[in-house]
Amino acid sequence: MPGRRRDRVRSLLLLGALLSADLYFHLWPQVRRRLSPPERLRGCPCAGRASSPAPDSAAASSDPRAAAHNLSRAGVGAGVGVGVGAGAGAARGGGGPGSRLRALFAHPLYRAPDEPPALGPEHLLLDSQEALRYYRRKVARWNRRHKIYREQLNLTSLDPPLQLQLGASWFQFHLGINRHGLYPRSSPIVSRLLRDMRHFATISADYSQDEKALLGACDCSQIVKPSGVHLKLVLRFSDFGKAMFKPMRILDFRRVPPTAGRLVNVTKEILEVTKNEILQSVFFVSPASNVCFFAKCPYMCKTEYAVCGDPHMLEGSLSAFLPSLNLAPRLSVPNPWIRSYTLAGKEEWEVNPLYCDTVRQVYPYNSSNRLLNIIDMAIFDFLIGNMDRHHYEMFTKFGDDGFLIHLDNARGFGRHSQDELSILSPLSQCCRIKKKTLLHLQLLALSDYRLSDVMRESLLEDQLAPVLTEPHLLALDRRLQIILNTVEGCVAAHGERSVIDSGPAQQSLPDSGQAGPTR
């Protein structure tokens, strides 16, 4: 009998613990949303680090537990960054007098017109009227679903229905995409877009499509890495714009979606605005009194893959969404220099120095600028140390010669002391480079336009500055010299005419100030 009584007591204690956990993590957030007065959330205006609480974290700062410090925030902010040249300074065109960034963009290389000029509708990605009708339908559908959601939970709100704003920075960004890049050189829209992503209030949060696809049977380590940099959430802002929350203009590529750092209040800006019950259920308070959340998988749900605020504020990057695939279909293509991602064997390019000869004979690399664009992408990846370029995407409207979109650069700026030469294999094996790209690289190697200096300046106004440490900035200069030395070796072996591609669009490019590839 005593044994049975002990079993009953243990069962009651277990059920009580489970009930308490359910009340605290699932039911209490819903009750709190109902009881709290309606208010419009404000974006975090704080320009400092997470150690300086923002106004919208007042509740957190008044909590006596807020003194606890969680170093896990560094895993999200550091190393994710904004990519090469995506900072506010780069988008706007530089700082004040004496600015090296301003001097760089005043150089003739950065003022040469795009060829051919993107003037007609055939050169623009979207038809403005079609895009307007599409997004108006999206806003109307959002308002209907939001109304149904409030009615189901018996919530009241004084907020008016959302309206599509024609001048919204995200909408103008979409309309400005053309066959030469994601945004024109002189466009002020990127500055506005970066500012809006940093400060606009979030009105919803949800898992990305990748995470939703993996909810059936997944490995949480593939969604939220222990370092925290692979967490992906989709945040929608009060102007109906969207951004990917996760832990280039300097090269004139303009192929990376605008990205900005932001301090996010995970309680107010994610938990309290999400309608996804699975996402709500994975929030918890750590022993250090920090608010954390993790990926939800049926077979592997471990809190060691969580990311945590300090106690509510979390550093991360926000990447602007591209136009919907319904408006602008994209093609995802495996990179010919894809890595094996296994210890069992190597890809052909890793063992065959003549691999590029095979690639040149295969469509579309035999009849378009696609191979040169691949080499451009490899140069970009080598500079930031990104070894994870397994696919690339293109807008189908622009055909085989369209630019390659440089998505998913989260693996960049890892080890500043390691220069992974295999990333440069497309350049070293093919020994081809666009004249335009080479001239820009040569210019950035000059002391007046040094890549590390202009990069440092371009990131100064990011909310999470300094985004890159000094060793990472100096690594850019070192890797740039390696690229130029590689081109010089190719020219010595094959001749300048065979290596440097002076296509019809680049015959009249101004000189960067150097006669040829130099050490």
C-alpha positions as CSV (number, residue, x, y, z in Angstrom):
1,M,0.0,0.0,0.0
2,P,2.7,2.6,0.9
3,G,4.2,2.0,-2.5
4,R,1.0,2.7,-4.3
5,R,0.5,5.9,-2.4
6,R,4.0,7.0,-3.3
7,D,3.2,6.3,-7.0
8,R,0.0,8.4,-6.7
9,V,1.9,11.3,-5.2
10,R,4.5,11.1,-7.9
11,S,1.8,11.1,-10.6
12,L,0.1,14.0,-9.0
13,L,3.3,16.0,-8.8
14,L,4.1,15.2,-12.5
15,L,0.7,16.2,-13.7
16,G,0.9,19.4,-11.6
17,A,4.3,20.3,-13.1
18,L,2.9,19.7,-16.7
19,L,-0.1,21.8,-16.0
20,S,2.0,24.6,-14.6
21,A,4.3,24.5,-17.6
22,D,1.3,24.7,-20.0
23,L,-0.2,27.6,-18.1
24,Y,3.0,29.5,-18.0
25,F,4.3,29.0,-21.5
26,H,1.0,28.7,-23.5
27,L,-2.1,30.1,-21.8
28,W,-0.5,32.9,-19.9
29,P,0.8,34.8,-23.0
30,Q,-2.8,34.7,-24.5
31,V,-4.4,35.9,-21.2
32,R,-1.8,38.7,-21.0
33,R,-2.6,39.9,-24.5
34,R,-6.3,40.0,-23.7
35,L,-5.8,41.9,-20.5
36,S,-3.2,44.4,-21.8
37,P,-4.6,47.7,-23.2
38,P,-4.4,48.0,-27.0
39,E,-1.4,50.0,-28.1
40,R,0.7,50.6,-31.2
41,L,4.1,49.1,-30.7
42,R,7.0,51.4,-31.5
43,G,10.2,50.3,-33.2
44,C,13.3,50.4,-31.0
45,P,14.9,53.8,-31.4
46,C,17.9,52.8,-29.3
47,A,21.1,53.2,-31.3
48,G,23.2,51.4,-28.7
49,R,23.7,47.8,-27.8
50,A,21.4,45.5,-26.0
51,S,22.8,46.6,-22.6
52,S,21.0,49.9,-23.1
53,P,17.2,49.1,-22.8
54,A,14.9,50.6,-25.4
55,P,11.7,52.3,-24.5
56,D,9.6,49.4,-25.6
57,S,11.4,47.2,-23.1
58,A,10.4,49.2,-20.1
59,A,8.7,46.2,-18.6
60,A,11.8,44.3,-18.9
61,S,14.0,47.0,-17.3
62,S,11.7,47.3,-14.3
63,D,11.9,43.6,-13.7
64,P,14.4,42.9,-10.9
65,R,15.6,39.9,-12.8
66,A,16.7,42.1,-15.7
67,A,20.2,42.5,-14.2
68,A,21.0,39.0,-15.4
69,H,23.3,39.1,-18.4
70,N,23.2,36.6,-21.2
71,L,26.1,36.4,-23.6
72,S,24.2,34.3,-26.1
73,R,23.1,37.5,-27.9
74,A,26.6,37.8,-29.4
75,G,26.0,34.7,-31.3
76,V,23.2,36.3,-33.3
77,G,24.6,39.7,-34.0
78,A,28.2,38.8,-34.6
79,G,29.1,37.2,-37.9
80,V,25.7,37.6,-39.4
81,G,26.1,41.2,-40.2
82,V,24.9,43.0,-43.2
83,G,27.1,41.6,-46.0
84,V,29.6,43.7,-47.9
85,G,28.4,47.2,-48.2
86,A,24.7,46.9,-47.1
87,G,25.0,49.4,-44.3
88,A,23.1,52.7,-44.2
89,G,26.2,54.7,-45.1
90,A,26.8,52.6,-48.2
91,A,23.2,52.9,-49.3
92,R,23.1,56.6,-48.9
93,G,26.4,57.2,-50.6
94,G,28.8,58.1,-47.8
95,G,29.4,60.5,-44.9
96,G,30.6,64.1,-44.6
97,P,33.7,65.9,-45.8
98,G,36.7,63.7,-45.9
99,S,34.6,60.6,-46.3
100,R,36.4,57.8,-48.2
101,L,33.1,56.3,-49.0
102,R,31.8,59.5,-50.6
103,A,35.0,59.7,-52.5
104,L,34.6,56.2,-53.7
105,F,31.1,56.7,-55.1
106,A,32.3,60.0,-56.7
107,H,34.9,58.0,-58.7
108,P,34.1,57.8,-62.5
109,L,33.8,54.0,-62.2
110,Y,30.8,54.4,-60.0
111,R,29.3,57.0,-62.3
112,A,29.6,55.1,-65.5
113,P,26.0,54.5,-66.8
114,D,24.7,51.0,-66.9
115,E,24.8,49.4,-70.4
116,P,22.3,49.1,-71.8
117,P,20.3,51.6,-69.8
118,A,17.3,50.1,-68.0
119,L,14.7,52.5,-69.3
120,G,11.9,50.5,-70.8
121,P,9.4,48.2,-69.2
122,E,11.3,45.2,-70.5
123,H,14.2,46.1,-68.3
124,L,12.2,46.4,-65.1
125,L,11.3,43.3,-63.1
126,L,7.7,44.3,-62.2
127,D,4.8,46.0,-64.0
128,S,3.8,48.7,-61.6
129,Q,0.0,48.3,-62.1
130,E,0.1,44.6,-61.8
131,A,2.2,44.8,-58.6
132,L,-0.2,47.4,-57.2
133,R,-3.3,45.2,-57.8
134,Y,-1.5,42.1,-56.4
135,Y,-0.4,43.8,-53.2
136,R,-3.8,45.4,-52.7
137,R,-5.3,41.9,-52.7
138,K,-2.7,40.8,-50.3
139,V,-3.5,43.7,-47.9
140,A,-7.2,43.0,-48.1
141,R,-6.7,39.3,-47.4
142,W,-4.5,40.2,-44.4
143,N,-7.2,42.5,-43.0
144,R,-9.8,39.8,-43.3
145,R,-7.7,37.1,-41.6
146,H,-6.6,39.5,-38.9
147,K,-10.3,40.4,-38.2
148,I,-11.3,36.7,-38.0
149,Y,-8.4,36.0,-35.6
150,R,-9.4,38.9,-33.3
151,E,-13.0,37.7,-33.3
152,Q,-12.0,34.1,-32.5
153,L,-10.0,35.3,-29.4
154,N,-12.5,38.0,-28.5
155,L,-9.9,40.7,-28.9
156,T,-10.7,44.3,-29.4
157,S,-8.4,46.7,-31.3
158,L,-8.6,50.4,-32.1
159,D,-6.2,50.0,-35.0
160,P,-7.7,50.8,-38.4
161,P,-7.3,48.3,-41.2
162,L,-4.0,48.3,-43.0
163,Q,-3.7,50.3,-46.2
164,L,-1.2,49.8,-49.0
165,Q,1.0,52.9,-49.1
166,L,2.3,53.5,-52.6
167,G,5.3,55.4,-51.2
168,A,6.3,52.6,-48.8
169,S,10.0,51.9,-49.1
170,W,9.6,48.2,-49.6
171,F,7.1,48.7,-52.4
172,Q,9.4,51.3,-54.2
173,F,12.3,48.9,-53.7
174,H,10.4,46.1,-55.5
175,L,9.4,48.5,-58.4
176,G,13.1,49.6,-58.8
177,I,14.5,46.2,-59.4
178,N,15.9,46.0,-63.0
179,R,18.1,43.7,-65.1
180,H,21.3,45.3,-63.7
181,G,20.6,44.7,-60.0
182,L,18.3,44.9,-57.1
183,Y,18.5,48.6,-56.9
184,P,19.9,51.5,-59.0
185,R,23.2,53.1,-58.0
186,S,21.8,56.4,-57.0
187,S,18.5,55.3,-55.5
188,P,17.6,56.8,-52.1
189,I,15.1,54.0,-51.5
190,V,17.7,51.7,-50.0
191,S,18.4,54.2,-47.2
192,R,14.7,54.6,-46.4
193,L,14.2,50.8,-46.5
194,L,17.1,50.2,-44.1
195,R,15.8,52.9,-41.7
196,D,12.2,51.5,-41.9
197,M,13.4,48.0,-41.1
198,R,15.3,49.2,-38.1
199,H,12.4,51.3,-36.6
200,F,9.0,50.2,-37.8
201,A,6.8,48.3,-35.4
202,T,6.2,44.6,-36.1
203,I,2.6,43.5,-36.5
204,S,3.2,39.8,-37.0
205,A,5.9,37.1,-36.7
206,D,5.9,33.6,-38.1
207,Y,8.3,30.8,-39.2
208,S,9.7,31.0,-42.6
209,Q,8.5,28.6,-45.3
210,D,11.7,26.5,-44.8
211,E,10.8,25.9,-41.1
212,K,7.2,25.2,-41.9
213,A,8.2,22.6,-44.5
214,L,10.4,20.9,-41.9
215,L,7.9,20.8,-39.1
216,G,6.7,17.3,-40.2
217,A,10.1,15.5,-39.7
218,C,13.1,17.6,-39.1
219,D,16.4,18.0,-37.4
220,C,16.3,21.1,-35.3
221,S,20.0,21.6,-35.6
222,Q,19.4,22.4,-39.3
223,I,17.0,25.2,-38.3
224,V,18.5,26.7,-35.3
225,K,22.2,26.0,-35.1
226,P,23.9,26.1,-31.7
227,S,25.6,29.3,-32.7
228,G,22.2,30.9,-33.2
229,V,22.9,32.4,-36.6
230,H,20.5,30.2,-38.6
231,L,17.3,31.0,-36.9
232,K,14.8,32.4,-39.4
233,L,11.6,34.2,-38.7
234,V,9.5,36.4,-41.0
235,L,8.5,39.7,-39.5
236,R,5.9,41.9,-41.0
237,F,6.0,45.7,-40.3
238,S,3.3,48.3,-39.9
239,D,3.7,49.4,-43.5
240,F,3.0,45.8,-44.7
241,G,6.6,45.3,-45.6
242,K,8.3,42.0,-44.7
243,A,11.8,41.1,-43.6
244,M,13.7,37.9,-42.7
245,F,15.0,38.0,-39.2
246,K,18.1,36.0,-38.6
247,P,21.1,35.8,-36.8
248,M,27.3,45.2,-51.3
249,R,27.1,48.0,-52.7
250,I,30.8,48.7,-52.3
251,L,31.7,46.3,-55.2
252,D,28.9,47.8,-57.3
253,F,27.3,44.3,-57.6
254,R,23.9,45.4,-56.1
255,R,22.8,41.8,-55.9
256,V,22.4,41.4,-52.2
257,P,18.9,42.3,-50.6
258,P,19.3,45.3,-48.4
259,T,20.0,44.2,-44.8
260,A,20.2,46.0,-41.5
261,G,20.9,45.1,-37.9
262,R,18.2,45.6,-35.3
263,L,17.6,45.0,-31.6
264,V,14.4,43.1,-31.4
265,N,12.3,42.7,-28.3
266,V,11.4,39.0,-28.6
267,T,8.5,39.4,-26.2
268,K,6.7,42.4,-27.6
269,E,7.8,42.1,-31.3
270,I,7.6,38.4,-31.8
271,L,5.7,36.5,-29.0
272,E,2.9,39.0,-28.6
273,V,2.3,39.6,-32.3
274,T,2.5,36.0,-33.7
275,K,-0.6,34.1,-34.4
276,N,1.4,30.8,-34.8
277,E,0.6,28.7,-31.8
278,I,3.6,26.5,-32.4
279,L,5.9,29.5,-32.3
280,Q,4.1,30.7,-29.1
281,S,4.7,27.4,-27.4
282,V,8.5,27.4,-27.8
283,F,9.1,30.5,-25.7
284,F,10.4,30.0,-22.2
285,V,12.3,31.9,-19.5
286,S,15.8,30.6,-18.9
287,P,17.4,30.1,-15.5
288,A,19.2,33.4,-16.1
289,S,15.8,35.1,-16.4
290,N,16.1,35.7,-20.1
291,V,13.3,35.1,-22.6
292,C,14.3,32.4,-25.1
293,F,12.7,30.4,-27.9
294,F,13.7,27.5,-30.1
295,A,12.6,25.4,-33.1
296,K,9.7,23.0,-32.7
297,C,10.2,19.6,-34.1
298,P,8.3,16.4,-33.4
299,Y,11.4,14.2,-32.8
300,M,14.0,16.7,-31.6
301,C,13.0,19.6,-29.4
302,K,15.9,20.7,-27.4
303,T,16.4,24.0,-25.6
304,E,20.1,24.0,-26.2
305,Y,19.3,25.2,-29.7
306,A,17.4,28.2,-28.3
307,V,18.3,31.8,-28.7
308,C,17.8,34.2,-25.8
309,G,17.2,37.9,-25.3
310,D,19.0,40.0,-22.7
311,P,16.5,39.6,-21.0
312,H,14.1,40.5,-23.8
313,M,16.4,42.3,-26.4
314,L,18.0,40.2,-29.1
315,E,20.4,41.3,-31.8
316,G,19.8,40.1,-35.3
317,S,19.8,41.0,-39.0
318,L,16.8,41.9,-41.1
319,S,16.9,41.2,-44.8
320,A,14.3,42.8,-47.1
321,F,12.0,40.4,-48.9
322,L,12.1,40.2,-52.6
323,P,8.9,40.4,-54.7
324,S,6.5,37.5,-54.4
325,L,7.2,34.5,-56.6
326,N,3.7,35.0,-58.0
327,L,4.8,38.4,-59.4
328,A,8.5,37.7,-60.1
329,P,9.3,33.9,-60.6
330,R,12.9,33.0,-59.7
331,L,15.0,30.0,-60.8
332,S,17.1,28.2,-58.3
333,V,20.2,26.6,-59.9
334,P,22.8,24.4,-58.3
335,N,26.2,26.0,-58.2
336,P,28.6,24.1,-60.5
337,W,31.2,24.5,-57.7
338,I,28.9,23.1,-55.0
339,R,30.7,21.4,-52.1
340,S,30.2,17.7,-51.2
341,Y,29.2,18.5,-47.6
342,T,30.4,15.0,-46.7
343,L,33.6,13.3,-45.6
344,A,32.9,10.3,-47.9
345,G,34.1,11.9,-51.1
346,K,34.9,15.1,-53.1
347,E,33.2,16.9,-55.9
348,E,34.9,16.8,-59.3
349,W,36.0,20.4,-59.2
350,E,37.9,19.6,-56.0
351,V,40.1,17.0,-57.7
352,N,40.1,18.0,-61.4
353,P,42.0,21.2,-62.1
354,L,40.6,21.2,-65.7
355,Y,37.0,21.1,-64.4
356,C,36.2,24.5,-65.8
357,D,36.7,23.2,-69.3
358,T,33.8,20.8,-68.7
359,V,31.6,23.6,-67.4
360,R,32.3,25.8,-70.4
361,Q,30.8,23.2,-72.7
362,V,27.5,22.9,-70.8
363,Y,24.4,25.2,-71.3
364,P,24.0,27.9,-70.2
365,Y,27.7,28.5,-69.3
366,N,28.7,28.1,-73.0
367,S,26.6,30.8,-74.5
368,S,26.0,33.6,-71.9
369,N,27.6,35.7,-69.2
370,R,26.5,33.1,-66.6
371,L,30.0,31.8,-66.0
372,L,31.4,35.3,-65.5
373,N,28.6,36.0,-63.1
374,I,29.5,32.8,-61.2
375,I,33.1,34.1,-60.9
376,D,31.8,37.5,-59.6
377,M,29.8,35.6,-57.0
378,A,32.9,33.5,-56.0
379,I,34.9,36.7,-55.5
380,F,32.2,38.1,-53.3
381,D,32.1,34.9,-51.3
382,F,35.8,34.7,-50.9
383,L,36.0,38.3,-49.5
384,I,33.4,37.5,-46.8
385,G,34.6,33.9,-46.3
386,N,31.3,32.2,-47.3
387,M,31.8,28.5,-48.2
388,D,28.1,27.7,-48.3
389,R,27.1,28.8,-51.8
390,H,25.3,25.6,-52.9
391,H,22.7,27.3,-55.1
392,Y,22.1,30.7,-56.7
393,E,18.8,32.3,-57.9
394,M,17.9,34.4,-60.9
395,F,14.7,36.2,-62.0
396,T,13.4,34.3,-64.9
397,K,12.2,37.4,-66.7
398,F,15.8,38.5,-67.4
399,G,16.9,35.2,-69.1
400,D,20.3,33.6,-69.2
401,D,22.2,36.9,-68.8
402,G,20.3,38.0,-65.8
403,F,22.2,38.8,-62.6
404,L,22.7,36.2,-59.9
405,I,20.9,37.1,-56.6
406,H,23.3,36.7,-53.6
407,L,20.9,35.2,-51.0
408,D,21.8,33.6,-47.7
409,N,25.1,35.0,-46.8
410,A,24.8,34.0,-43.1
411,R,28.0,31.9,-43.2
412,G,30.1,34.9,-44.1
413,F,32.6,36.6,-41.8
414,G,33.4,33.5,-39.8
415,R,37.1,33.0,-39.3
416,H,39.0,36.1,-40.1
417,S,42.4,34.4,-39.9
418,Q,41.5,31.7,-42.5
419,D,41.4,32.5,-46.3
420,E,39.6,29.5,-47.9
421,L,41.2,29.5,-51.3
422,S,38.8,26.8,-52.6
423,I,36.1,29.5,-52.7
424,L,38.1,31.1,-55.5
425,S,38.1,28.0,-57.6
426,P,35.8,29.4,-60.3
427,L,38.3,32.2,-60.9
428,S,41.5,30.2,-60.5
429,Q,40.3,27.3,-62.7
430,C,38.6,29.3,-65.4
431,C,41.0,32.3,-65.4
432,R,38.3,34.7,-66.5
433,I,37.0,37.9,-65.0
434,K,34.9,40.9,-66.1
435,K,36.9,44.0,-66.8
436,K,34.4,46.0,-64.8
437,T,34.9,43.8,-61.7
438,L,38.7,43.9,-62.0
439,L,38.7,47.7,-62.2
440,H,36.6,47.9,-59.1
441,L,38.9,45.5,-57.2
442,Q,42.0,47.4,-58.3
443,L,40.4,50.7,-57.1
444,L,39.6,49.2,-53.7
445,A,43.2,48.1,-53.4
446,L,44.4,51.8,-53.5
447,S,45.2,53.5,-50.2
448,D,42.6,56.3,-50.9
449,Y,39.8,53.8,-51.4
450,R,41.0,50.9,-49.3
451,L,38.3,48.3,-49.0
452,S,38.5,47.9,-45.2
453,D,38.2,51.7,-44.7
454,V,35.1,52.2,-46.9
455,M,33.6,49.0,-45.4
456,R,34.2,50.3,-41.8
457,E,32.6,53.6,-42.7
458,S,29.6,52.1,-44.4
459,L,28.7,50.2,-41.3
460,L,29.0,53.0,-38.8
461,E,25.3,53.9,-38.7
462,D,24.0,50.4,-38.3
463,Q,22.2,50.0,-35.1
464,L,24.5,47.1,-34.1
465,A,27.7,48.9,-35.0
466,P,30.4,47.8,-35.0
467,V,29.1,44.9,-37.1
468,L,32.6,43.7,-38.0
469,T,35.6,43.5,-35.8
470,E,38.9,45.0,-36.9
471,P,40.5,41.6,-37.8
472,H,37.5,40.9,-40.2
473,L,38.0,44.3,-41.8
474,L,41.7,43.8,-42.3
475,A,41.0,40.3,-43.7
476,L,39.1,42.0,-46.6
477,D,42.2,43.8,-47.7
478,R,44.3,40.6,-47.5
479,R,41.8,38.6,-49.5
480,L,41.5,41.4,-52.1
481,Q,45.2,41.2,-52.7
482,I,44.9,37.4,-53.1
483,I,42.3,37.9,-55.7
484,L,44.4,40.4,-57.6
485,N,47.4,38.0,-57.4
486,T,45.3,35.2,-58.8
487,V,44.2,37.3,-61.8
488,E,47.9,38.4,-62.3
489,G,48.9,34.7,-62.4
490,C,46.2,34.0,-64.9
491,V,47.3,36.9,-67.1
492,A,50.9,35.6,-67.0
493,A,49.8,32.1,-68.0
494,H,47.2,32.9,-70.6
495,G,47.5,36.5,-71.7
496,E,45.4,39.5,-70.8
497,R,43.0,39.2,-73.8
498,S,42.1,35.6,-72.7
499,V,41.6,36.5,-69.0
500,I,39.9,39.9,-68.9
501,D,36.5,40.0,-70.5
502,S,35.9,43.4,-72.1
503,G,32.4,42.7,-73.2
504,P,30.5,45.3,-75.4
505,A,28.9,46.7,-72.3
506,Q,32.3,47.5,-70.8
507,Q,34.4,48.8,-73.6
508,S,34.1,52.4,-72.5
509,L,34.6,51.9,-68.8
510,P,37.0,54.5,-67.2
511,D,40.3,53.3,-65.8
512,S,40.6,52.7,-62.0
513,G,44.0,54.3,-61.9
514,Q,46.1,51.1,-62.4
515,A,47.4,49.8,-65.7
516,G,46.7,46.1,-64.9
517,P,46.7,43.5,-62.2
518,T,49.2,44.4,-59.6
519,R,50.5,43.1,-56.4
